[in-house]
Amino acid sequence: MTVIKVNKEDLLLRDCAVEELTEYYKALSYKKGRDMTYSVRTYGCQLNESDSEKLCGMLESVGLKESPSDEAADVIVFNTCAIRENAEDRLFGNLGMVKSDRISDKDMIVAVCGCMTMMSSNVAKIQKSFPYVDLVFDPQHLHLFPVYLRDAIRNRKQLVNISAEDYIVDDSLVPISRKRKFRALVPIMYGCNNFCTYCVVPYARGRERSRDLSEIVYELEELASKGYKEVMLLGQNVNSYKSADGKNFLHVLEAAASIKGFSRVRFMSSHPKDISSGIVDMMASSPVIETHLHLPLQSGSDAVLKRMNRPYNRDDFMKTAMYFREKVPNGALSTDIIVGFPGETEEDFIRTLEVVKECAFDSAFTFQYSKRPGTKAASMEDQIPQDIVTDRFQRLLEVQNDLAYRSNLSKVGKTEQILIEGQSSTAPDILTGRTMSNHLVNFTIPDELKDPSKTSDDYEGMLCEVEFTHARPYSVDGKMVKIDD
């Protein structure tokens, strides 16, 4: 694949499209007597969330306002994920729900982008079953969204733009509408070179390509100056970062940790083959790098790992995990695990359970194997019967849920700093946030600390001290004892 570095001069076509769209939506707003609105609906990982913030930024740059609810908007963008089959099912179901609105409103635009669009079978299904979708484009062309939106409005027929080119675009060249006060998402690299046999990411996101360190540092300094307390460094394999001038992920981490203003620096997602002792040592010594390491195991069986094309074995993984436990004793270790990969025997599964227990993961994303068209695993023999997969999955959940509860229980009686993420979804008088180790905490504010002039939204992004009072399976309860801001 070709990797193209996009410069400001390369975006003149996009700038012209933005001007044309601005005039178009201004006239349409006058005609309809109301603001023109958009809705970006996101599926998948934090990188998709970051892409959606850019989509929102570009839509706002032409005068559209975000729709206050899930009601029909004038532009609806579905930013998709292709990792799991159920994500595709959700997308196609939701596309069906906008059909009547799209048919009744000839000015409405429906667009689909993201990882799903890189799978030809998905594009063919959209073309055949969802002809009212106006625009389909791939994640590598995100920066040209205004051009495609303009062309879809001009032509009024379904526009599909999918190519084999991989672009690297600095974030400063794309408008971003950040949706969180407490955390800024900053991609530092894109794509993947690993080709795990179960995964479509290398096909959907292209080859690994890293941003220049100077561009990343500039963006981080801008975010710190705007008051962001936490930054999350993102990449499909974030610690595989390697810039054109030879800088690696440790250099990025050092730079981020040195910027004044940040209270927390996070990174997602790591690959076990690229986690060095230096990264763990920095997590142990830096006061701002969060003490949470996400280390995807996938399987505890060397035989299964080999069939997955995962370039490490059980012992390699355990050495890294135990080194982290030794150097960061108050930290948290999370993981990804796939159950029911083709050819997985009962003995293989038992080995996975053994690693889970030895590592005592504080949390885990657990998945039943999902066959993805186009991957090597999809055509492997010895696909596991669903009843066996379900049984193993439930047994894994029992072990991991107990470990997660024990991890939360270990917090009870302690007091730690929390970054407030906002109001809890369960009750209006409860706030939610996370510790430096990424433990989820729901807490109340005692009357003596309440500020009657503040709403729950006003607390978002603030730091406070919380005393932990009760453990739950997936979270910790507590009460605020001090506001640090």
C-alpha positions in Angstrom: 0.0 0.0 0.0 1.1 3.6 -0.7 1.5 5.9 2.4 0.9 9.6 1.6 1.9 12.4 4.0 -0.8 15.1 3.7 0.4 18.7 3.9 -1.7 21.9 4.2 -1.4 22.6 0.5 -2.9 19.2 -0.3 -6.1 20.3 1.5 -7.0 23.2 -0.8 -9.7 21.1 -2.4 -11.2 20.4 1.0 -11.1 24.1 1.9 -13.1 24.9 -1.2 -15.6 22.3 -0.4 -16.0 23.7 3.1 -16.8 27.2 1.7 -19.4 25.7 -0.7 -21.0 23.6 2.0 -21.1 26.6 4.4 -23.1 28.6 1.8 -25.3 25.7 1.0 -26.3 25.0 4.6 -26.7 28.7 5.3 -29.2 28.9 2.5 -31.0 25.7 3.6 -31.2 27.0 7.2 -32.8 30.2 6.0 -35.2 28.2 3.8 -36.3 25.9 6.6 -36.3 28.5 9.3 -34.1 26.5 11.7 -30.5 25.5 12.5 -29.1 22.6 10.4 -28.0 19.7 12.5 -25.8 16.7 12.4 -25.5 13.4 14.3 -22.3 11.2 14.4 -22.9 7.8 15.7 -19.8 5.9 16.8 -19.1 2.2 17.1 -15.9 0.6 18.3 -12.7 1.7 19.9 -11.1 5.0 21.1 -9.6 5.6 17.7 -13.1 5.6 16.3 -14.1 8.0 19.0 -11.2 10.2 17.9 -12.2 10.0 14.3 -15.7 11.0 15.2 -14.5 14.1 17.0 -12.9 15.1 13.7 -16.0 14.3 11.8 -17.9 16.6 14.2 -15.3 19.3 13.8 -15.6 19.3 10.1 -19.4 19.3 10.2 -19.4 22.2 12.6 -16.9 24.1 10.4 -19.6 24.3 7.7 -22.2 25.7 10.1 -24.0 22.6 11.4 -24.9 22.1 15.0 -24.9 18.8 16.9 -28.4 17.3 17.2 -29.4 17.4 20.9 -30.9 13.8 20.7 -31.0 10.7 18.5 -33.8 12.3 16.5 -33.3 12.7 12.8 -30.6 15.2 11.9 -29.8 16.8 8.5 -26.5 14.9 8.2 -26.2 11.5 9.9 -22.8 9.8 9.9 -22.3 6.2 11.0 -18.7 5.7 12.0 -18.4 1.9 12.1 -16.3 -0.9 13.6 -15.5 -4.2 11.9 -13.9 -6.1 14.8 -17.0 -8.0 15.8 -19.9 -9.3 13.8 -22.4 -7.8 16.2 -21.1 -4.3 15.4 -22.0 -4.9 11.8 -25.5 -6.2 12.8 -26.1 -3.1 14.9 -25.0 -0.8 12.0 -27.4 -2.5 9.5 -30.2 -2.4 12.0 -29.7 1.3 12.7 -29.4 2.1 9.0 -32.9 0.6 8.5 -34.3 2.9 11.2 -33.3 6.1 9.3 -34.9 4.9 6.0 -38.2 6.6 6.4 -36.7 9.9 7.5 -34.2 9.9 4.6 -36.9 9.1 2.0 -39.2 11.8 3.3 -36.5 14.5 3.6 -34.7 14.9 0.2 -32.2 17.3 1.8 -31.0 14.8 4.4 -27.6 13.0 4.0 -26.8 9.6 5.4 -23.1 8.6 5.4 -21.3 5.5 6.5 -17.5 5.5 7.2 -15.1 3.6 9.4 -13.5 0.2 9.4 -16.6 -1.7 8.0 -16.3 0.2 4.7 -12.9 -1.5 4.0 -14.6 -4.9 3.7 -16.0 -5.2 0.2 -18.9 -7.5 1.3 -20.2 -4.7 3.6 -20.0 -2.1 0.8 -21.8 -4.4 -1.6 -24.6 -4.9 1.0 -25.0 -1.2 1.5 -25.2 -0.6 -2.2 -27.8 -3.4 -2.7 -29.9 -3.2 0.5 -29.5 0.5 1.5 -29.7 2.6 -1.6 -30.8 5.6 0.4 -27.3 5.8 2.0 -25.8 8.8 0.2 -22.1 8.4 1.0 -19.7 5.6 1.9 -16.0 6.3 2.5 -13.0 4.7 4.3 -11.2 5.9 7.4 -8.0 6.7 5.6 -9.9 9.5 3.7 -11.5 11.0 6.8 -9.7 14.4 6.1 -11.5 14.7 2.8 -15.0 14.2 4.3 -16.2 17.7 3.3 -15.3 17.0 -0.4 -17.3 13.8 -0.4 -20.2 15.4 1.4 -20.3 18.2 -1.2 -20.1 15.7 -4.1 -23.0 13.6 -2.6 -25.2 16.7 -2.3 -24.3 17.8 -5.9 -24.8 14.4 -7.5 -27.7 13.1 -5.4 -26.7 9.5 -6.1 -24.8 7.1 -3.8 -21.1 8.0 -3.7 -18.6 5.3 -2.7 -15.0 6.2 -2.2 -12.7 3.4 -1.1 -9.1 3.2 -2.0 -5.9 1.3 -1.2 -3.9 4.4 -0.2 -2.9 5.0 3.4 -2.8 8.7 4.5 -1.0 10.2 7.5 -2.5 13.5 8.4 -1.5 15.7 11.3 -4.4 16.5 13.6 -3.7 20.2 13.4 -4.9 20.1 9.7 -8.3 18.7 10.7 -10.9 20.6 12.8 -11.7 18.6 16.0 -14.7 19.0 18.2 -13.7 17.4 21.5 -16.6 15.9 23.4 -15.0 15.5 26.8 -13.7 18.0 29.3 -11.8 15.3 31.3 -9.8 13.6 28.5 -8.3 14.5 25.2 -7.8 11.7 22.7 -4.6 12.0 20.7 -3.7 9.4 18.0 0.1 9.1 17.6 0.1 6.3 15.0 -2.3 4.5 12.7 -2.6 1.0 11.2 -1.2 -2.4 12.1 1.5 -4.7 10.7 0.8 -7.7 12.8 -1.9 -9.6 10.8 -3.3 -11.6 13.6 -5.2 -14.4 11.9 -8.6 -13.4 13.5 -8.4 -9.6 13.0 -9.4 -7.3 10.1 -7.6 -4.2 11.4 -4.6 -4.4 9.0 -7.1 -4.5 6.1 -9.4 -1.8 7.5 -6.8 0.6 8.9 -3.8 -0.1 6.7 -0.1 -0.4 7.5 1.5 1.2 10.6 2.4 4.8 10.1 3.4 7.2 12.9 3.0 10.9 13.3 6.1 13.1 13.7 7.0 13.6 17.4 7.2 17.4 16.9 3.6 17.4 15.7 2.4 15.3 18.6 4.2 17.5 21.2 2.7 20.6 19.6 -0.8 19.2 19.9 -0.2 18.1 23.5 1.1 21.5 24.5 -2.0 23.1 23.0 -4.3 20.7 25.0 -2.4 21.4 28.2 -2.8 25.2 27.6 -6.6 24.6 27.2 -6.9 23.0 30.6 -7.2 19.3 29.8 -6.1 17.2 32.8 -5.8 13.9 31.0 -4.5 12.9 27.6 -4.9 9.5 26.0 -2.3 8.5 23.5 -3.8 6.2 20.9 -2.8 3.7 18.3 -3.9 0.3 17.1 -0.6 -0.8 18.6 0.4 2.4 20.3 3.8 1.2 21.6 4.7 0.1 18.1 5.2 3.9 17.4 8.3 4.7 15.3 8.7 8.0 13.6 10.6 8.7 10.4 13.5 10.0 12.4 13.7 6.9 14.6 11.8 8.1 17.7 10.0 5.4 19.5 7.1 5.2 22.0 9.3 5.8 25.0 10.2 9.2 23.5 6.5 10.1 23.1 5.8 9.0 26.6 8.7 11.0 28.0 7.5 14.1 26.1 3.9 13.8 27.2 4.9 13.3 30.8 7.1 16.4 30.8 4.4 18.8 29.6 3.2 21.1 32.4 -0.6 21.0 33.0 -1.3 17.3 32.6 -2.2 15.4 35.7 -2.6 12.1 33.8 -1.2 10.5 30.7 -2.7 7.3 29.4 -2.1 5.1 26.4 -4.1 2.4 24.5 -3.7 -0.2 23.2 -0.4 -2.0 23.8 1.0 -5.1 22.1 2.9 -7.5 24.4 5.7 -7.8 21.8 6.4 -4.1 22.1 6.2 -3.4 25.8 9.7 -2.7 27.0 11.0 -2.6 30.6 11.7 1.0 30.0 8.0 1.8 29.5 7.1 0.0 32.7 9.9 1.7 34.6 8.6 5.1 33.4 5.1 4.1 34.6 6.6 3.3 38.0 8.5 6.5 38.3 6.4 9.2 36.7 3.8 11.0 38.8 1.6 11.6 35.8 1.7 8.4 33.8 -1.3 6.3 34.8 -0.6 3.1 36.5 -2.8 1.0 34.3 -1.4 -1.3 31.6 -3.7 -2.9 29.1 -1.8 -6.0 27.8 -3.9 -8.2 25.5 -3.3 -11.9 26.2 -5.8 -13.4 23.7 -4.9 -16.9 24.8 -2.7 -18.6 27.4 -1.9 -21.5 25.1 1.3 -21.3 23.0 -0.4 -23.5 20.3 -3.3 -21.2 20.0 -1.1 -18.1 20.1 0.9 -19.5 17.2 -2.3 -20.1 15.2 -3.4 -16.6 16.0 0.0 -15.3 14.7 0.7 -13.6 18.0 4.5 -13.2 18.1 5.0 -14.1 21.8 4.4 -17.1 24.0 2.9 -17.7 27.4 6.3 -17.3 29.2 7.0 -14.0 27.4 3.7 -12.6 28.4 4.0 -13.7 32.0 7.5 -12.1 32.3 6.1 -8.7 31.2 3.0 -9.0 33.4 5.0 -10.0 36.5 7.5 -7.2 35.9 4.7 -4.7 35.8 3.3 -6.2 39.0 6.7 -5.9 40.7 7.5 -2.4 39.5 4.0 -0.9 39.8 2.4 -2.7 42.8 -0.5 -0.3 43.1 -1.2 -0.5 39.4 -3.9 -2.3 37.4 -3.4 -4.9 34.7 -6.2 -5.4 32.1 -6.3 -7.7 29.1 -8.3 -9.0 26.1 -9.1 -12.7 25.8 -10.7 -14.6 22.9 -12.5 -17.9 23.8 -13.2 -20.6 21.2 -10.5 -19.8 18.6 -10.4 -22.5 15.9 -8.7 -25.6 17.2 -8.8 -24.5 20.8 -8.9 -27.7 23.0 -10.0 -28.0 26.5 -6.4 -28.1 27.6 -5.7 -24.9 25.7 -8.6 -23.2 27.5 -7.3 -24.4 30.9 -4.0 -22.8 30.1 -5.8 -19.5 29.5 -7.6 -19.8 32.8 -4.2 -20.5 34.5 -2.7 -17.3 33.1 -5.7 -15.3 34.1 -5.4 -16.5 37.7 -1.6 -16.0 37.8 -1.8 -12.5 36.5 -4.9 -11.7 38.5 -6.2 -9.3 35.9 -8.0 -6.3 37.4 -10.3 -6.2 34.4 -10.7 -8.0 31.1 -12.5 -7.6 27.8 -13.6 -11.1 27.0 -14.9 -12.2 23.6 -16.3 -15.3 22.0 -14.4 -15.9 18.8 -16.2 -14.1 15.9 -15.4 -15.3 12.3 -14.4 -12.3 10.2 -14.5 -12.7 6.4 -11.2 -12.2 4.8 -9.1 -13.4 7.7 -7.1 -16.6 7.8 -8.9 -17.9 10.9 -12.2 -17.7 9.0 -11.2 -20.6 6.8 -9.4 -22.6 9.4 -10.6 -26.1 10.2 -11.7 -27.2 13.6 -14.1 -24.3 14.2 -15.4 -24.8 17.8 -19.1 -25.6 18.3 -21.1 -22.7 19.8 -22.2 -24.7 22.8 -18.6 -25.4 23.8 -17.6 -21.8 23.2 -20.5 -20.6 25.4 -19.6 -23.0 28.2 -15.9 -21.9 28.2 -16.9 -18.3 28.0 -19.1 -18.6 31.1 -16.3 -20.4 33.0 -13.9 -17.6 32.1 -16.3 -14.9 33.2 -16.7 -16.6 36.6 -13.0 -16.5 37.2 -12.5 -13.0 35.9 -15.5 -11.5 37.6 -14.2 -12.8 40.9 -10.8 -11.2 40.2 -12.3 -7.9 39.3 -14.3 -7.9 42.5 -11.3 -8.7 44.5 -9.4 -5.8 42.8 -12.2 -3.4 43.7 -12.4 -4.8 47.2 -8.7 -4.0 47.7 -9.6 -0.3 47.3 -12.1 -0.2 50.2 -10.8 2.0 53.1 -8.3 3.9 51.0 -8.5 7.4 49.7 -7.2 8.3 46.2 -7.4 11.1 43.7 -10.2 10.8 41.1 -10.6 12.5 37.8 -14.3 13.3 37.6 -15.9 12.1 34.3 -19.4 13.5 35.1 -22.7 12.4 36.4 -23.3 8.7 36.9 -25.9 7.1 34.6 -27.6 5.5 37.6 -28.5 8.4 39.8 -28.4 12.2 39.4 -26.7 12.8 42.8 -23.8 10.5 42.1 -20.6 11.4 40.2 -18.3 9.0 38.4 -14.6 9.0 37.7 -11.5 6.9 37.7 -8.4 6.4 39.8 -4.8 6.6 38.4 -5.1 2.8 38.1 -8.3 3.1 36.0 -10.6 1.7 38.6 -14.2 3.0 38.1 -15.5 4.9 41.1 -19.1 6.2 41.8 -19.2 8.7 44.7 -21.3 11.2 46.5 -20.5 14.7 47.6 -21.1 15.4 51.3 -23.3 18.5 52.0 -20.4 20.4 53.5 -18.5 20.1 50.2 -21.3 20.8 47.8 -21.3 24.0 45.8 -24.9 25.1 45.2 -23.8 27.1 42.1 -22.4 23.9 40.4 -24.3 21.3 38.4 -23.0 17.8 37.9 -21.6 18.9 34.5 -19.5 21.6 36.2 -17.6 18.9 38.1 -16.5 17.1 34.9 -12.8 17.3 34.4 -12.0 18.3 38.0 -9.8 16.4 40.4 -10.8 15.4 43.9 -10.0 13.0 46.7 -12.4 10.1 47.3 -12.6 7.7 50.2 -13.7 4.2 49.1 -16.4 2.7 51.1 -17.9 -0.3 49.2 -16.8 -2.6 46.4 -19.0 -3.9 43.6 -18.2 -6.4 40.8 -17.3 -3.7 38.3 -16.9 -0.5 40.3 -16.2 1.0 43.7 -18.4 3.3 45.8 -17.1 6.2 47.8 -17.6 9.7 49.1 -15.7 12.9 48.3 -13.4 14.2 51.0 -11.6 17.0 49.2 -11.7 18.9 46.0 -8.2 19.4 44.5 -9.0 21.9 41.8 
